[in-house]
Amino acid sequence: MATGSDRVAGAGLVAFCTALFLYYTVWVICLPFIDSDHAIHSYFLQRAYAVLLPLLALLILFLLMGIFIFYVMWKSRSPKKKSQ
């Protein structure tokens, strides 16, 4: 069973991801249909960032995965045996 602090941390992560998903959905799907002089546009970044930010996040994810795989392979390699 999860402790109270684990549940709070999990609920916080779920709430953060839900808010981020809703923000991105409104930004990418709903905002193009609203007039560009409307006040709601001041709460969102430019549309070019809608592509660049997920691309940057994916690049960082691949970089961290590559570092992790390199580290695991480096630590698990067997020492070379000396030939006689």
Stockholm file with secondary structure:
# STOCKHOLM 1.0

chainA/1-84         MATGSDRVAGAGLVAFCTALFLYYTVWVICLPFIDSDHAIHSYFLQRAYAVLLPLLALLILFLLMGIFIFYVMWKSRSPKKKSQ
#=GR chainA/1-84 SS CCCHHHHHHHHHHHHHHHHHHHHHHIIIIIGGGSCTTSGGGGGSCCTTHHHHHHHHHHHHHHHHHHHHHHHHHHHHCCCCCCCC
#=GC SS_cons        CCCHHHHHHHHHHHHHHHHHHHHHHIIIIIGGGSCTTSGGGGGSCCTTHHHHHHHHHHHHHHHHHHHHHHHHHHHHCCCCCCCC
//
